[in-house]
Amino acid sequence: MSSADHTINPDVERFGYTRAGLRSIVEIDAPHLVMQSHPAEVAQVITDAIAEIG
């Protein structure tokens, strides 16, 4: 989740994720397009998720 998002309010995102019952939420201090501004961090989140289910 982009905690510095100015397109979607981060509090609204947190509410939606909590309501959906997610096991965890990873927040990266980044703008809306977190995958462009912090690609290594996003790749690490994906790699960690794959390792957790694998």
C-alpha distance matrix in Angstrom:
0.0 3.8 6.1 9.0 8.6 12.2 12.2 10.3 10.7 7.8 10.5 11.1 7.7 8.3 11.8 11.4 9.5 12.3 14.9 14.2 15.0 12.4 13.7 10.7 7.1 5.9 4.6 6.1 8.4 8.4 9.4 8.6 9.8 7.9 10.1 13.1 12.7 11.6 13.0 14.3 11.2 9.6 13.1 13.4 10.5 12.4 15.7 15.1 14.2 17.4 19.4 18.5 19.9 22.6
3.8 0.0 3.8 5.5 5.3 9.1 9.9 9.0 9.4 7.0 10.5 11.5 9.0 10.1 13.6 13.6 12.6 15.1 17.6 17.4 18.4 16.0 17.4 14.2 10.5 8.7 5.9 5.3 5.9 5.1 5.8 5.9 7.8 6.1 9.5 11.4 10.4 10.1 12.4 14.2 11.4 10.4 14.2 14.8 12.7 14.8 17.9 17.6 17.3 20.3 22.2 21.7 23.3 25.8
6.1 3.8 0.0 3.8 5.6 9.0 10.8 9.6 8.5 5.6 8.6 10.8 9.1 9.3 12.8 13.9 13.1 14.9 17.6 18.2 18.9 16.8 17.9 14.6 10.9 9.4 5.8 5.9 5.0 6.1 7.3 8.5 11.0 9.4 12.9 14.6 12.8 12.4 15.2 16.5 13.5 13.3 17.0 17.0 14.9 17.5 20.3 19.5 19.4 22.7 24.2 23.4 25.3 27.9
9.0 5.5 3.8 0.0 3.8 6.4 9.2 9.4 8.6 7.2 10.5 12.5 11.5 12.4 15.6 16.6 16.3 18.2 20.7 21.3 22.3 20.4 21.7 18.4 14.6 12.9 9.3 8.0 5.5 5.0 5.0 7.3 10.2 9.3 13.1 13.8 11.6 12.3 15.5 17.3 14.8 14.8 18.6 18.9 17.4 19.8 22.7 22.3 22.4 25.5 27.1 26.6 28.5 30.9
8.6 5.3 5.6 3.8 0.0 3.8 5.6 5.9 6.4 6.3 9.9 10.7 9.7 11.8 14.5 14.9 15.2 17.6 19.5 19.9 21.5 19.8 21.7 18.7 15.0 13.8 10.7 9.8 8.4 6.7 4.5 4.6 8.3 8.7 12.3 13.0 11.8 13.1 15.8 18.1 15.9 15.1 18.8 19.8 17.9 19.7 23.0 22.9 22.5 25.4 27.5 27.0 28.3 30.9
12.2 9.1 9.0 6.4 3.8 0.0 3.8 5.8 6.3 8.1 11.1 11.5 11.6 14.1 16.1 16.5 17.6 19.9 21.3 22.0 24.0 22.7 24.9 22.1 18.4 17.5 14.4 13.6 11.7 9.8 6.8 6.6 10.3 11.7 15.1 15.2 14.1 16.1 18.7 21.4 19.5 18.6 22.2 23.4 21.6 23.3 26.6 26.6 26.1 28.9 31.2 30.6 31.9 34.4
12.2 9.9 10.8 9.2 5.6 3.8 0.0 3.8 6.5 8.9 11.8 10.9 10.8 14.0 15.6 15.2 16.6 19.3 20.2 20.6 23.1 21.9 24.4 22.1 18.5 18.0 15.5 15.0 13.9 11.6 8.3 6.2 9.5 11.8 14.7 15.0 14.8 16.9 18.9 21.9 20.2 18.6 22.0 23.7 21.7 22.7 26.3 26.6 25.6 28.1 30.8 30.2 31.0 33.6
10.3 9.0 9.6 9.4 5.9 5.8 3.8 0.0 3.8 6.1 8.6 7.2 7.1 10.5 11.9 11.5 13.1 15.7 16.5 17.0 19.5 18.6 21.3 19.2 15.8 15.9 13.7 14.2 13.7 12.2 9.7 7.5 10.9 12.4 15.3 16.4 16.3 17.6 19.5 22.2 20.0 18.2 21.7 22.9 20.4 21.6 25.2 25.1 23.8 26.5 29.1 28.2 28.9 31.7
10.7 9.4 8.5 8.6 6.4 6.3 6.5 3.8 0.0 3.8 5.4 5.3 6.5 8.9 10.1 11.0 12.7 14.5 15.6 16.9 19.0 18.3 20.8 18.6 15.2 15.6 13.1 14.0 13.1 12.6 10.8 9.7 13.4 14.1 17.4 18.7 18.0 18.9 21.2 23.4 20.8 19.5 23.1 23.8 21.2 22.9 26.3 25.7 24.5 27.7 29.9 28.6 29.6 32.7
7.8 7.0 5.6 7.2 6.3 8.1 8.9 6.1 3.8 0.0 3.8 5.4 4.9 6.1 8.6 9.8 10.5 12.1 14.0 15.2 16.7 15.6 17.7 15.2 11.8 12.0 9.5 10.9 10.6 10.8 10.2 9.7 13.0 12.7 16.0 17.8 16.8 17.0 19.4 21.1 18.1 17.0 20.7 20.9 18.2 20.2 23.4 22.5 21.5 24.8 26.8 25.4 26.7 29.7
10.5 10.5 8.6 10.5 9.9 11.1 11.8 8.6 5.4 3.8 0.0 3.8 5.4 5.1 6.2 8.7 9.9 10.5 12.1 14.2 15.5 15.2 17.4 15.3 12.4 13.6 11.6 13.8 13.5 14.4 14.0 13.4 16.8 16.4 19.6 21.6 20.6 20.6 22.8 24.3 21.1 20.0 23.6 23.5 20.5 22.5 25.7 24.3 23.1 26.6 28.3 26.5 27.7 31.0
11.1 11.5 10.8 12.5 10.7 11.5 10.9 7.2 5.3 5.4 3.8 0.0 3.8 5.5 5.1 6.3 8.7 9.9 10.5 12.3 14.5 14.6 17.4 15.9 13.2 14.9 13.4 15.6 15.8 15.9 14.9 13.4 16.6 16.8 19.6 21.7 21.3 21.6 23.4 25.2 22.2 20.6 24.0 24.3 21.1 22.5 26.0 24.9 23.2 26.4 28.6 26.7 27.4 30.8
7.7 9.0 9.1 11.5 9.7 11.6 10.8 7.1 6.5 4.9 5.4 3.8 0.0 3.8 5.4 5.2 6.2 8.6 9.8 10.6 12.6 11.9 14.7 13.0 10.1 11.6 10.6 12.9 13.8 13.9 13.2 11.4 14.1 14.0 16.5 19.0 18.8 18.7 20.2 21.9 18.9 17.0 20.4 20.7 17.5 18.8 22.2 21.3 19.5 22.7 24.9 23.2 23.9 27.2
8.3 10.1 9.3 12.4 11.8 14.1 14.0 10.5 8.9 6.1 5.1 5.5 3.8 0.0 3.8 5.5 5.2 6.0 8.4 9.8 10.8 10.2 12.4 10.6 8.1 10.2 9.5 12.6 13.8 14.8 15.1 14.1 16.6 15.7 18.2 20.9 20.4 19.6 21.2 22.4 19.0 17.6 20.8 20.5 17.1 18.8 22.0 20.4 18.8 22.2 24.0 21.9 22.9 26.3
11.8 13.6 12.8 15.6 14.5 16.1 15.6 11.9 10.1 8.6 6.2 5.1 5.4 3.8 0.0 3.8 5.5 5.2 6.0 8.5 10.0 10.8 13.5 12.7 11.0 13.7 13.3 16.4 17.5 18.4 18.2 16.8 19.5 19.0 21.4 24.1 23.8 23.2 24.7 26.0 22.7 21.0 24.1 23.9 20.3 21.7 24.9 23.2 21.2 24.5 26.4 24.0 24.6 28.2
11.4 13.6 13.9 16.6 14.9 16.5 15.2 11.5 11.0 9.8 8.7 6.3 5.2 5.5 3.8 0.0 3.8 5.5 5.0 6.1 8.7 9.4 12.8 12.5 10.9 13.7 13.9 16.9 18.4 18.7 18.2 16.1 18.4 18.2 20.1 23.0 23.3 22.7 23.7 25.2 22.2 19.9 22.8 23.0 19.3 20.1 23.5 22.2 19.8 22.7 25.0 22.8 22.9 26.4
9.5 12.6 13.1 16.3 15.2 17.6 16.6 13.1 12.7 10.5 9.9 8.7 6.2 5.2 5.5 3.8 0.0 3.8 5.4 5.1 6.5 6.0 9.2 8.8 7.5 10.6 11.6 14.8 17.0 17.6 17.9 16.1 17.8 16.9 18.5 21.7 22.0 20.9 21.6 22.7 19.5 17.4 20.0 19.8 16.1 17.0 20.1 18.6 16.2 19.3 21.4 19.1 19.4 22.9
12.3 15.1 14.9 18.2 17.6 19.9 19.3 15.7 14.5 12.1 10.5 9.9 8.6 6.0 5.2 5.5 3.8 0.0 3.8 5.4 5.2 6.1 8.7 8.8 8.5 12.1 13.2 16.8 18.8 20.0 20.5 19.2 21.1 20.0 21.8 25.0 24.9 23.6 24.5 25.2 21.8 20.1 22.7 22.0 18.2 19.4 22.2 20.2 17.9 21.1 22.7 19.9 20.4 24.1
14.9 17.6 17.6 20.7 19.5 21.3 20.2 16.5 15.6 14.0 12.1 10.5 9.8 8.4 6.0 5.0 5.4 3.8 0.0 3.8 5.3 7.9 11.0 12.0 11.9 15.5 16.5 19.9 21.8 22.7 22.7 20.8 22.9 22.2 23.9 27.0 27.3 26.3 27.0 28.0 24.8 22.7 25.2 24.8 21.0 21.7 24.7 22.9 20.2 23.1 25.0 22.2 22.1 25.8
14.2 17.4 18.2 21.3 19.9 22.0 20.6 17.0 16.9 15.2 14.2 12.3 10.6 9.8 8.5 6.1 5.1 5.4 3.8 0.0 3.8 5.8 9.4 10.8 11.1 14.6 16.3 19.6 22.0 22.5 22.6 20.4 21.9 21.2 22.3 25.6 26.3 25.2 25.4 26.3 23.4 20.9 23.0 22.8 19.1 19.2 22.1 20.6 17.5 20.1 22.2 19.6 19.0 22.7
15.0 18.4 18.9 22.3 21.5 24.0 23.1 19.5 19.0 16.7 15.5 14.5 12.6 10.8 10.0 8.7 6.5 5.2 5.3 3.8 0.0 3.8 6.4 8.7 10.1 13.9 16.1 19.6 22.2 23.3 24.0 22.3 23.6 22.3 23.3 26.9 27.3 25.6 25.8 26.3 23.2 21.1 22.9 22.2 18.4 18.8 21.3 19.2 16.3 19.0 20.6 17.5 17.2 21.0
12.4 16.0 16.8 20.4 19.8 22.7 21.9 18.6 18.3 15.6 15.2 14.6 11.9 10.2 10.8 9.4 6.0 6.1 7.9 5.8 3.8 0.0 3.8 5.5 7.1 10.6 13.2 16.6 19.6 20.6 21.7 20.1 21.1 19.5 20.2 23.9 24.3 22.4 22.4 22.7 19.6 17.5 19.2 18.4 14.6 15.1 17.5 15.4 12.6 15.6 17.2 14.3 14.4 18.1
13.7 17.4 17.9 21.7 21.7 24.9 24.4 21.3 20.8 17.7 17.4 17.4 14.7 12.4 13.5 12.8 9.2 8.7 11.0 9.4 6.4 3.8 0.0 3.8 7.1 10.2 13.4 16.8 20.0 21.5 23.1 22.1 22.8 20.6 21.2 24.9 25.0 22.6 22.6 22.2 19.0 17.5 18.8 17.3 13.7 14.6 16.3 13.6 11.2 14.2 15.0 11.8 12.5 16.2
10.7 14.2 14.6 18.4 18.7 22.1 22.1 19.2 18.6 15.2 15.3 15.9 13.0 10.6 12.7 12.5 8.8 8.8 12.0 10.8 8.7 5.5 3.8 0.0 3.8 6.6 9.8 13.1 16.3 18.0 19.9 19.3 20.1 17.6 18.5 22.1 21.9 19.4 19.7 19.3 15.9 14.7 16.4 14.8 11.2 12.8 14.8 12.0 10.3 13.9 14.7 11.9 13.5 16.9
7.1 10.5 10.9 14.6 15.0 18.4 18.5 15.8 15.2 11.8 12.4 13.2 10.1 8.1 11.0 10.9 7.5 8.5 11.9 11.1 10.1 7.1 7.1 3.8 0.0 3.8 6.4 9.9 12.9 14.4 16.2 15.7 16.7 14.3 15.7 19.1 18.7 16.5 17.3 17.3 13.7 12.5 15.0 13.8 10.2 12.2 14.8 12.6 11.3 15.0 16.2 14.1 15.8 19.0
5.9 8.7 9.4 12.9 13.8 17.5 18.0 15.9 15.6 12.0 13.6 14.9 11.6 10.2 13.7 13.7 10.6 12.1 15.5 14.6 13.9 10.6 10.2 6.6 3.8 0.0 3.8 6.6 10.0 11.7 14.1 14.2 14.7 11.7 13.1 16.4 15.6 13.1 14.1 13.8 10.2 9.5 12.2 10.8 7.6 10.5 12.9 11.0 10.7 14.3 15.4 14.1 16.3 19.0
4.6 5.9 5.8 9.3 10.7 14.4 15.5 13.7 13.1 9.5 11.6 13.4 10.6 9.5 13.3 13.9 11.6 13.2 16.5 16.3 16.1 13.2 13.4 9.8 6.4 3.8 0.0 3.8 6.5 8.6 11.1 11.7 12.9 10.0 12.3 15.0 13.6 11.7 13.6 13.8 10.2 10.1 13.4 12.4 10.0 13.0 15.4 14.0 14.1 17.6 18.7 17.8 19.9 22.5
6.1 5.3 5.9 8.0 9.8 13.6 15.0 14.2 14.0 10.9 13.8 15.6 12.9 12.6 16.4 16.9 14.8 16.8 19.9 19.6 19.6 16.6 16.8 13.1 9.9 6.6 3.8 0.0 3.8 5.5 8.8 10.3 10.9 7.6 10.1 12.2 10.3 8.3 10.8 11.2 7.8 8.5 12.0 11.4 10.0 13.0 15.3 14.6 15.3 18.4 19.6 19.3 21.6 23.8
8.4 5.9 5.0 5.5 8.4 11.7 13.9 13.7 13.1 10.6 13.5 15.8 13.8 13.8 17.5 18.4 17.0 18.8 21.8 22.0 22.2 19.6 20.0 16.3 12.9 10.0 6.5 3.8 0.0 3.8 7.2 9.9 11.1 8.4 11.7 12.7 10.0 9.1 12.5 13.2 10.4 11.4 15.0 14.6 13.6 16.6 18.8 18.2 19.1 22.2 23.3 23.1 25.4 27.5
8.4 5.1 6.1 5.0 6.7 9.8 11.6 12.2 12.6 10.8 14.4 15.9 13.9 14.8 18.4 18.7 17.6 20.0 22.7 22.5 23.3 20.6 21.5 18.0 14.4 11.7 8.6 5.5 3.8 0.0 3.8 6.8 7.6 5.5 9.0 9.5 7.0 7.3 10.7 12.4 10.3 10.7 14.3 14.9 14.1 16.4 19.0 19.1 19.7 22.4 24.0 24.1 26.1 28.1
9.4 5.8 7.3 5.0 4.5 6.8 8.3 9.7 10.8 10.2 14.0 14.9 13.2 15.1 18.2 18.2 17.9 20.5 22.7 22.6 24.0 21.7 23.1 19.9 16.2 14.1 11.1 8.8 7.2 3.8 0.0 3.8 5.7 5.7 9.3 9.2 7.5 9.3 12.2 14.8 13.2 12.7 16.2 17.5 16.5 18.3 21.2 21.6 21.8 24.3 26.3 26.4 28.0 30.1
8.6 5.9 8.5 7.3 4.6 6.6 6.2 7.5 9.7 9.7 13.4 13.4 11.4 14.1 16.8 16.1 16.1 19.2 20.8 20.4 22.3 20.1 22.1 19.3 15.7 14.2 11.7 10.3 9.9 6.8 3.8 0.0 3.8 5.6 8.6 9.1 9.0 10.8 12.7 15.7 14.2 12.7 16.1 17.9 16.4 17.5 20.8 21.4 20.9 23.3 25.8 25.8 26.9 29.0
9.8 7.8 11.0 10.2 8.3 10.3 9.5 10.9 13.4 13.0 16.8 16.6 14.1 16.6 19.5 18.4 17.8 21.1 22.9 21.9 23.6 21.1 22.8 20.1 16.7 14.7 12.9 10.9 11.1 7.6 5.7 3.8 0.0 3.8 5.5 5.6 6.6 8.6 9.8 13.2 12.5 10.6 13.6 16.0 15.0 15.6 18.8 20.0 19.7 21.6 24.2 24.7 25.7 27.5
7.9 6.1 9.4 9.3 8.7 11.7 11.8 12.4 14.1 12.7 16.4 16.8 14.0 15.7 19.0 18.2 16.9 20.0 22.2 21.2 22.3 19.5 20.6 17.6 14.3 11.7 10.0 7.6 8.4 5.5 5.7 5.6 3.8 0.0 3.8 5.4 5.2 5.6 7.2 10.1 8.9 7.4 10.8 12.6 11.8 13.0 15.9 16.9 17.0 19.2 21.4 21.9 23.3 25.0
10.1 9.5 12.9 13.1 12.3 15.1 14.7 15.3 17.4 16.0 19.6 19.6 16.5 18.2 21.4 20.1 18.5 21.8 23.9 22.3 23.3 20.2 21.2 18.5 15.7 13.1 12.3 10.1 11.7 9.0 9.3 8.6 5.5 3.8 0.0 3.8 5.8 5.5 4.8 8.3 8.2 6.0 8.3 11.1 10.8 11.1 13.9 15.6 15.8 17.2 19.7 20.7 21.8 23.1
13.1 11.4 14.6 13.8 13.0 15.2 15.0 16.4 18.7 17.8 21.6 21.7 19.0 20.9 24.1 23.0 21.7 25.0 27.0 25.6 26.9 23.9 24.9 22.1 19.1 16.4 15.0 12.2 12.7 9.5 9.2 9.1 5.6 5.4 3.8 0.0 3.8 5.7 5.7 9.4 10.3 9.1 11.0 13.8 14.2 14.5 16.9 18.9 19.3 20.6 22.9 24.2 25.4 26.4
12.7 10.4 12.8 11.6 11.8 14.1 14.8 16.3 18.0 16.8 20.6 21.3 18.8 20.4 23.8 23.3 22.0 24.9 27.3 26.3 27.3 24.3 25.0 21.9 18.7 15.6 13.6 10.3 10.0 7.0 7.5 9.0 6.6 5.2 5.8 3.8 0.0 3.8 6.2 9.1 9.4 9.5 11.9 13.8 14.4 15.6 17.7 19.2 20.1 21.9 23.7 24.8 26.5 27.7
11.6 10.1 12.4 12.3 13.1 16.1 16.9 17.6 18.9 17.0 20.6 21.6 18.7 19.6 23.2 22.7 20.9 23.6 26.3 25.2 25.6 22.4 22.6 19.4 16.5 13.1 11.7 8.3 9.1 7.3 9.3 10.8 8.6 5.6 5.5 5.7 3.8 0.0 3.8 5.7 5.6 6.4 8.8 10.2 11.0 12.7 14.5 15.7 17.1 18.8 20.3 21.5 23.5 24.6
13.0 12.4 15.2 15.5 15.8 18.7 18.9 19.5 21.2 19.4 22.8 23.4 20.2 21.2 24.7 23.7 21.6 24.5 27.0 25.4 25.8 22.4 22.6 19.7 17.3 14.1 13.6 10.8 12.5 10.7 12.2 12.7 9.8 7.2 4.8 5.7 6.2 3.8 0.0 3.8 5.5 5.1 6.0 8.6 10.0 10.6 12.1 14.1 15.4 16.5 18.2 19.9 21.5 22.2
14.3 14.2 16.5 17.3 18.1 21.4 21.9 22.2 23.4 21.1 24.3 25.2 21.9 22.4 26.0 25.2 22.7 25.2 28.0 26.3 26.3 22.7 22.2 19.3 17.3 13.8 13.8 11.2 13.2 12.4 14.8 15.7 13.2 10.1 8.3 9.4 9.1 5.7 3.8 0.0 3.8 5.5 5.1 6.2 8.7 9.9 10.3 12.1 14.3 15.3 16.3 18.2 20.3 20.7
11.2 11.4 13.5 14.8 15.9 19.5 20.2 20.0 20.8 18.1 21.1 22.2 18.9 19.0 22.7 22.2 19.5 21.8 24.8 23.4 23.2 19.6 19.0 15.9 13.7 10.2 10.2 7.8 10.4 10.3 13.2 14.2 12.5 8.9 8.2 10.3 9.4 5.6 5.5 3.8 0.0 3.8 5.4 5.0 6.3 8.8 9.8 10.5 12.4 14.4 15.3 16.5 18.8 19.8
9.6 10.4 13.3 14.8 15.1 18.6 18.6 18.2 19.5 17.0 20.0 20.6 17.0 17.6 21.0 19.9 17.4 20.1 22.7 20.9 21.1 17.5 17.5 14.7 12.5 9.5 10.1 8.5 11.4 10.7 12.7 12.7 10.6 7.4 6.0 9.1 9.5 6.4 5.1 5.5 3.8 0.0 3.8 5.3 5.1 6.4 8.6 9.9 10.7 12.5 14.3 15.4 17.1 18.3
13.1 14.2 17.0 18.6 18.8 22.2 22.0 21.7 23.1 20.7 23.6 24.0 20.4 20.8 24.1 22.8 20.0 22.7 25.2 23.0 22.9 19.2 18.8 16.4 15.0 12.2 13.4 12.0 15.0 14.3 16.2 16.1 13.6 10.8 8.3 11.0 11.9 8.8 6.0 5.1 5.4 3.8 0.0 3.8 5.5 5.1 6.1 8.5 9.9 10.6 12.3 14.2 15.7 16.2
13.4 14.8 17.0 18.9 19.8 23.4 23.7 22.9 23.8 20.9 23.5 24.3 20.7 20.5 23.9 23.0 19.8 22.0 24.8 22.8 22.2 18.4 17.3 14.8 13.8 10.8 12.4 11.4 14.6 14.9 17.5 17.9 16.0 12.6 11.1 13.8 13.8 10.2 8.6 6.2 5.0 5.3 3.8 0.0 3.8 5.4 5.0 6.0 8.5 9.8 10.4 12.1 14.4 15.0
10.5 12.7 14.9 17.4 17.9 21.6 21.7 20.4 21.2 18.2 20.5 21.1 17.5 17.1 20.3 19.3 16.1 18.2 21.0 19.1 18.4 14.6 13.7 11.2 10.2 7.6 10.0 10.0 13.6 14.1 16.5 16.4 15.0 11.8 10.8 14.2 14.4 11.0 10.0 8.7 6.3 5.1 5.5 3.8 0.0 3.8 5.5 5.2 6.2 8.7 9.9 10.5 12.7 14.2
12.4 14.8 17.5 19.8 19.7 23.3 22.7 21.6 22.9 20.2 22.5 22.5 18.8 18.8 21.7 20.1 17.0 19.4 21.7 19.2 18.8 15.1 14.6 12.8 12.2 10.5 13.0 13.0 16.6 16.4 18.3 17.5 15.6 13.0 11.1 14.5 15.6 12.7 10.6 9.9 8.8 6.4 5.1 5.4 3.8 0.0 3.8 5.4 5.1 6.2 8.7 9.9 11.0 12.1
15.7 17.9 20.3 22.7 23.0 26.6 26.3 25.2 26.3 23.4 25.7 26.0 22.2 22.0 24.9 23.5 20.1 22.2 24.7 22.1 21.3 17.5 16.3 14.8 14.8 12.9 15.4 15.3 18.8 19.0 21.2 20.8 18.8 15.9 13.9 16.9 17.7 14.5 12.1 10.3 9.8 8.6 6.1 5.0 5.5 3.8 0.0 3.8 5.4 5.2 6.2 8.6 10.3 10.3
15.1 17.6 19.5 22.3 22.9 26.6 26.6 25.1 25.7 22.5 24.3 24.9 21.3 20.4 23.2 22.2 18.6 20.2 22.9 20.6 19.2 15.4 13.6 12.0 12.6 11.0 14.0 14.6 18.2 19.1 21.6 21.4 20.0 16.9 15.6 18.9 19.2 15.7 14.1 12.1 10.5 9.9 8.5 6.0 5.2 5.4 3.8 0.0 3.8 5.5 5.1 6.1 8.9 9.8
14.2 17.3 19.4 22.4 22.5 26.1 25.6 23.8 24.5 21.5 23.1 23.2 19.5 18.8 21.2 19.8 16.2 17.9 20.2 17.5 16.3 12.6 11.2 10.3 11.3 10.7 14.1 15.3 19.1 19.7 21.8 20.9 19.7 17.0 15.8 19.3 20.1 17.1 15.4 14.3 12.4 10.7 9.9 8.5 6.2 5.1 5.4 3.8 0.0 3.8 5.4 5.1 6.5 8.5
17.4 20.3 22.7 25.5 25.4 28.9 28.1 26.5 27.7 24.8 26.6 26.4 22.7 22.2 24.5 22.7 19.3 21.1 23.1 20.1 19.0 15.6 14.2 13.9 15.0 14.3 17.6 18.4 22.2 22.4 24.3 23.3 21.6 19.2 17.2 20.6 21.9 18.8 16.5 15.3 14.4 12.5 10.6 9.8 8.7 6.2 5.2 5.5 3.8 0.0 3.8 5.4 5.4 5.9
19.4 22.2 24.2 27.1 27.5 31.2 30.8 29.1 29.9 26.8 28.3 28.6 24.9 24.0 26.4 25.0 21.4 22.7 25.0 22.2 20.6 17.2 15.0 14.7 16.2 15.4 18.7 19.6 23.3 24.0 26.3 25.8 24.2 21.4 19.7 22.9 23.7 20.3 18.2 16.3 15.3 14.3 12.3 10.4 9.9 8.7 6.2 5.1 5.4 3.8 0.0 3.8 5.6 5.0
18.5 21.7 23.4 26.6 27.0 30.6 30.2 28.2 28.6 25.4 26.5 26.7 23.2 21.9 24.0 22.8 19.1 19.9 22.2 19.6 17.5 14.3 11.8 11.9 14.1 14.1 17.8 19.3 23.1 24.1 26.4 25.8 24.7 21.9 20.7 24.2 24.8 21.5 19.9 18.2 16.5 15.4 14.2 12.1 10.5 9.9 8.6 6.1 5.1 5.4 3.8 0.0 3.8 5.6
19.9 23.3 25.3 28.5 28.3 31.9 31.0 28.9 29.6 26.7 27.7 27.4 23.9 22.9 24.6 22.9 19.4 20.4 22.1 19.0 17.2 14.4 12.5 13.5 15.8 16.3 19.9 21.6 25.4 26.1 28.0 26.9 25.7 23.3 21.8 25.4 26.5 23.5 21.5 20.3 18.8 17.1 15.7 14.4 12.7 11.0 10.3 8.9 6.5 5.4 5.6 3.8 0.0 3.8
22.6 25.8 27.9 30.9 30.9 34.4 33.6 31.7 32.7 29.7 31.0 30.8 27.2 26.3 28.2 26.4 22.9 24.1 25.8 22.7 21.0 18.1 16.2 16.9 19.0 19.0 22.5 23.8 27.5 28.1 30.1 29.0 27.5 25.0 23.1 26.4 27.7 24.6 22.2 20.7 19.8 18.3 16.2 15.0 14.2 12.1 10.3 9.8 8.5 5.9 5.0 5.6 3.8 0.0
